[in-house]
Amino acid sequence: MDDIAQDPTSSSPAQRVARGRAIWDRYNTQYGQYAAVDDVIADLLHFADADVTGGAGTVLRRAQAHYSAERPDGLPQHPAPDAEPPLFDEHGNYTPSPGTEYPFAISDIARATAKLLGQGWTAESGYWGVTGALAGPYTAEFEFVVDYQGDLILTYTPYEADGFPDSPELPDGVKECGEGVYRDLASAADGLDNLAERAAAAIRAVTGYNPDDFDFESSASRQHHIDTGRYLRKGEVEQA
């Protein structure tokens, strides 16, 4: 196709159309009914990844700029979409842009779980968001961590005053471990909402939590929470 590529008359939009059609005709002659225009483009982008400095991403950005500049005035102009950052560097190594490989941090799971559990539950981010601490109406606090095997663990230390059930019935996919409980085979691909829902279900199971059991409103219960980290149960409020 050197004769097409080197044609000095291919400068106006109409001439570009003719040039593109000539490329398409040759491609279509070879591949016939199996060919499509996007096949031509895809093949050229694969070629660019292998032979052009900067790869297909650079070619796409330049092509978009050239195409937008050469469009006839009568055609509607649309802003060019933001180019997707390349996933691979010039050496072929997988190198996603910062913040794109994982759509949320571990601390985000803690905050989403606290929101599902409702009144009386709060969450705090650990350093760099790699852990998330969850506090509720109990003395015990929960922390989301990832262990050396990559499992998402919900750690906690039970206190006698909290009255956690001795043999909790854990939800499907949640298992006990030495530090607390964990979601079996959990990954970021499960999605933030799914992970938070499972974590909230696990916490309800291990604590026996029922929001109707606690007094979140009285000054006595609020003060007790400040002093001990635990809200009073409604029966305890009457005794106080």
PyMOL commands that set and color helices and strands:
alter all, ss='L'
color gray80, all
select helices_A, chain A and resi 2-5+13-34+37-51+55-70+106-117+127-129+160-162+188-190+192-207+211-213+219-228+234-239
alter helices_A, ss='H'
color red, helices_A
select strands_A, chain A and resi 122-125+132-135+141-146+152-156+174-177+180-183
alter strands_A, ss='S'
color yellow, strands_A
deselect
rebuild
show_as cartoon
